[in-house]
Structures are given as structure tokens and as C-alpha cells.
């Protein structure tokens, strides 16, 4: 259970790593975020950012897509090769491909630039809340629930997903969505519900985040043992986790 | 069969087949004979043989024997012969033709065969010496052979005709293939190019061929690489502009957030105004960039099935929420399930811009109505979005210009309604990109904008609980 040991303390400020080459913007962001209770570390290049992200200190990484040298996607790819630290991508507006690519590589969420700083804080808090949830349960010594359905087991405390006993990496958003779907296995969960419970924001039909997350989960978990689709999309409504009893 | 290949093939073959037919027809009707020189060679030997036979017959059986020989010749070959003495006196046989005396005179000059050609026959004469040393002249009348393959050997005639037609067919096929092959490759390339595959080139696919068509291919390649470079640099420029313009905006937003936190109540109104203007600027940049992108790309790069109904419902809800502040409202009067192949983001923009435009111009305390319906035109299902407003409408003469970028009707009025004048231009470009049309017209109660898009499939009834489970027709999103 390597994830249970993550230290958590309500008083300790969360360390956030910001990787963005816009020096002025970084200064403004740190001025804005520090009173909100974040401990910011700022770097301006991908190489440096990668090194810091893998140091194990930051609780979350805010990563800009447009970076000199190795770009944001590459940084994310290399982070994901070694670490599960939550990542919030800052993308250029109007580049929907960027957003989807980011989520596919394993970003937890994205925010198009230019953004309202209030929105940035909200997104960061949502991600941190998701990562903390499990740790909180462990800290409070609440009996930790785990959901098991056929070959898949989700440990809510350790925030671990196992398939046939083998743990898989999923991002915070993917974890929440999978939990949502598993809890209502055999029933349709609407995109609205998934957006609100898993991502903590209102559903927007233009936002393909949910769909990208679900397709990542599908890819990671594969089909059911009998070859049937594990998560079915229900056109215009949402998704359904196939439950053997309902088949 | 309207292909160039087929046309070239058929026309050339037809021409050659007609040529063959024409040559046989003239052959049959004119019935040309062999040329005289060849007749001389051919019949010269024959006459020599007859002459030797006559000498032998006369020697062994006398003149009676010669008469028998002549009779047999007449019976078997329809050749008539006569033997004249040196003084042109008839000895055996009978040939009373006016040409004979003249021919005898010519034959008297030596031992060669002399000929006289006539319409229906040829006369040949040759001197000979009988065994008793007597000089005589043999005259032979040979009916002229009509040379005709059809009559003489129909099997060979038709075989030859068939061989000629087939050979010419094969050659025409090869010719047509050779001529149209590069044209087809060029056409395929231009088609792909126009559908956004900008890196396509034709010259490598032309092989070692060198002619006007490969020149054309080379010119196409040059043109294609120029366009590709232009589009790439334009795209890069757009990306740079977008980044450079937005970086200050990003900083502005965060600075604004800081200012809000530090300032008191008194500054709120001014800061709100700054935020509003910043948003407008951001919107303007987005729209200008979007328009530029829409115009530089001839086709959608990635198209997915898009639920129009879902989009329309979301737009109506949002627009209604905002319109209520201005004592206007937005309702959906009809919404049928329609699925369009395309970009959800662009379609959303297109419809949203039209709806926002309607909200802007409809009179206070009126309702903007949105109608989404399905139609089948020439077996092509169409999704039709109609947006009605109860506003003043637009002068007929200016309807067309509505879709031009930055076009405004009545400069003064627009200032207060806000907007940058790009909404409808973007809506039009986005619709065109989906092979759709957008039209604006005045109606009795106000103004109407209609967007028609080719739909991929839809059910006849509205959405039901179970319908959602029929996912197999749709690509997974």
C-alpha cells in the first residue's frame, strides 16, 4: 500500500509546482495564490520542471503547454512515466486538440489560457480534494471501503485500482469517474452527473473531458473477460458500466 | 461511362474499325486485280508450260492430239487456246478476236510471251517450234480471275477481320490507358489535396514518363508545395499571434484578480468594467483567430457525429439565462434528434452566434424561438435549425452582406448592443465547412436565420428511454 503513506496534514501548506515560461505571469500567479494557502515553486523551463516534478515534493503540478525546449506534453509524458502526481494543464484557447491530447497523456484537468485566477484556484482545489479524499479517510480511521466487481477492485482509501490483483495507474479524475460508474454498475450515469461528482463542475457539452477520461479508463481496463465492452456509451445520455447481472 | 478513358478508347477503336470496314468495302466494290507485271510473271510460266505441252502433243499425236489437249484445257480450266501457223493461218482451235492479229505480229519477234489485257480476259501468245521444225504461235485466252478473299476463302476473311478488330482494340485500350492514367493520378491527387491532404505530390507516381502530362504534374506539385508552405506559415503566424496576444491578457486577468483583492468597494464598478472589456478583447481575439482558421482550412480535419439537439438545448438554456436580464427570453419550440457529422465546437459556435444575434435584436419582452427539425431533400436527410426573432429585421438589400466580417447595419445602433460583428461571419464559415447553408430573411413578425446541415442519420420519433441504447450506429465518443 504505497499510497496510504502519503503524509497529510491540514495545517501544512500544499506545495504546488508551476511550470510556465511567462515570468511576469508566474510572479502574478504566485502573488495571487499564496494568500489562498498554496506554497508555490516556480520554474520556467520544461527540463527543470520535470526534475522538480519527479522530486516527490510537489502535491500538484500546474503545467503550461507552450514551453521552450521540451514542450508541455513531453514534460507530462515523462512525468507520467515515473510519477502519479496530479497535473493541471494550461492550454491555449481554441485548441481543442491540445486539451484532449493532454487528458489522454494523463493530465488530471486542463484550463484554457487566458484564465480567470478564481477559476484556476477552483480547479486546483478540486484536484487536491480528490487526491486528499482517500488520505483523509485513512487519517480519520474510517473503515475504508473498497468496491469489487468481477475482475476490477477499487480501493477508496488507497485510491488504487486493481485489475486481477494488479494495480493500474489512473488520474484523479479517472478514479472518481470509475468509482461513480462502479457504484451504479448496470445503470446509466449521465455525463452531467459524472461532471459534477467527479470533476466538481457543471457539465458543458463542448467539454469532451468526460469522454476522454472514460476512453482512458476503457483503454486501461480493457474489455470484460468475455470480450464484451466494459463501459458502454449511451448516446446523448452518458455511460454505463456493464454488470454481469444486467447483461 | 463518362470517363475520359472510355471516350478515348471507344472513339479510337470505332475509328479504326470503320477504317477497316471501309477498306474492305472498297476492295469488294472496285475489285482491283493484280497489277499487270505480276500477271505477266504469273501467267508467263503457265503459257510456257502450255507451249511445251503443245509441242509434245503435236509430236506424238499430231494436230489431232493438240486439238484434244485444247479441248481438255477448255473443259477443265475454261482456258481457250488456238495454234496459228507462221503466216497467221489458224491451225488448231478457234479464237476469233480482233486483238489476235496484232498480238501474233508482236509474238513473231521472239520466243517471249506477249500479253494483251482486256476487260474480262487476257490474251497471251508465244512462238514455238514443232518437232518437224515448223514455226507456230500458240494463243491462249485466259478468263481474268477476280481476286476476292470473301468469295474465295470466307473463313480466312472473317478470321483476319476479327484479328484486326481485336488487335486495334488492344492498341486503343493501351493508348487510352496511357493517355488517361496520369490524368487519373492527377485527379486523385487534386481531390485529396482539396480535402486537406496538403503533402500529396504527383511527380513520384508518374514513373519515367516525360510529356505534357508530367509537366502538368510537376506544375501541380509546385503549386501544392507553395500552398502547403503558405498555409503552414499562416497557421504558425496565427499560433504566434494567438500566443502573443493572449499572454498579456493572461497577466491582465491575474493582475485584475489581485487588484480586486486589494481595492475597496469603491473600485468594484471600475474593475468590473475592466473585466468586462478584457473579456470582450479576449472574445474578439478568439473570434478573429477562429475566422482566420476557418477561412484557411478547406475541410474539417476531424469529424465526429454531433448531437445537434444536445447543443441547441444547451445554447437555448444559456442564452435564455442571459436574455432574462434584458427582459427577453429564448425558447425551443421544436427539437428533433439530429446527428450531424462534424465538429461539435464549430457547430455550437455557429448556432450560438445566430441565437445571440437574435437575442440582441429582438424587441424587449419578446421571445427568440429556436426550431430544430429534420427534413429529407433528395434522399439526403437534413438537419434544419431556424432561429426567429421579433426584431426590426434587416433591409432586403443588406441581407447578403450580413455574413461579411465586421459588417454592421446602422453604425450607431450596434455600439450599444455590443458584439464585434464577427458572429454571423463565423456561423457562415462554420456552416459551409459542414457542407451546409445559412440564410437570413425577414418574416412577417421579425427576422429569421436558417441553418441547413446534412445529417447522417436520425430516428423518426423523439428520444425515448430505450433509444439511447442503440449505440451501434454511432461512433463511440
Boltz contact constraints between the chains, C-beta under 6 A:
constraints:
  - contact:
      token1: [A, 22]
      token2: [B, 247]
      max_distance: 6.0
  - contact:
      token1: [A, 24]
      token2: [B, 251]
      max_distance: 6.0
  - contact:
      token1: [A, 25]
      token2: [B, 250]
      max_distance: 6.0
  - contact:
      token1: [A, 25]
      token2: [B, 251]
      max_distance: 6.0
  - contact:
      token1: [A, 28]
      token2: [B, 251]
      max_distance: 6.0
  - contact:
      token1: [A, 28]
      token2: [B, 254]
      max_distance: 6.0
  - contact:
      token1: [A, 28]
      token2: [B, 255]
      max_distance: 6.0
  - contact:
      token1: [A, 29]
      token2: [B, 254]
      max_distance: 6.0
  - contact:
      token1: [A, 31]
      token2: [B, 258]
      max_distance: 6.0
  - contact:
      token1: [A, 32]
      token2: [B, 254]
      max_distance: 6.0
  - contact:
      token1: [A, 32]
      token2: [B, 257]
      max_distance: 6.0
  - contact:
      token1: [A, 32]
      token2: [B, 258]
      max_distance: 6.0
  - contact:
      token1: [A, 94]
      token2: [B, 286]
      max_distance: 6.0
  - contact:
      token1: [A, 96]
      token2: [B, 345]
      max_distance: 6.0
  - contact:
      token1: [A, 113]
      token2: [B, 246]
      max_distance: 6.0
  - contact:
      token1: [A, 113]
      token2: [B, 250]
      max_distance: 6.0
  - contact:
      token1: [A, 114]
      token2: [B, 246]
      max_distance: 6.0
  - contact:
      token1: [A, 114]
      token2: [B, 249]
      max_distance: 6.0
  - contact:
      token1: [A, 114]
      token2: [B, 250]
      max_distance: 6.0
  - contact:
      token1: [A, 114]
      token2: [B, 253]
      max_distance: 6.0
  - contact:
      token1: [A, 116]
      token2: [B, 253]
      max_distance: 6.0
  - contact:
      token1: [A, 117]
      token2: [B, 254]
      max_distance: 6.0
  - contact:
      token1: [A, 117]
      token2: [B, 257]
      max_distance: 6.0
  - contact:
      token1: [A, 205]
      token2: [B, 310]
      max_distance: 6.0
  - contact:
      token1: [A, 205]
      token2: [B, 311]
      max_distance: 6.0
  - contact:
      token1: [A, 205]
      token2: [B, 314]
      max_distance: 6.0
  - contact:
      token1: [A, 206]
      token2: [B, 345]
      max_distance: 6.0
  - contact:
      token1: [A, 206]
      token2: [B, 348]
      max_distance: 6.0
  - contact:
      token1: [A, 211]
      token2: [B, 477]
      max_distance: 6.0
  - contact:
      token1: [A, 233]
      token2: [B, 471]
      max_distance: 6.0
  - contact:
      token1: [A, 233]
      token2: [B, 476]
      max_distance: 6.0
  - contact:
      token1: [A, 234]
      token2: [B, 468]
      max_distance: 6.0
  - contact:
      token1: [A, 235]
      token2: [B, 468]
      max_distance: 6.0
  - contact:
      token1: [A, 235]
      token2: [B, 471]
      max_distance: 6.0
  - contact:
      token1: [A, 235]
      token2: [B, 474]
      max_distance: 6.0
  - contact:
      token1: [A, 236]
      token2: [B, 307]
      max_distance: 6.0
  - contact:
      token1: [A, 236]
      token2: [B, 310]
      max_distance: 6.0
  - contact:
      token1: [A, 237]
      token2: [B, 468]
      max_distance: 6.0
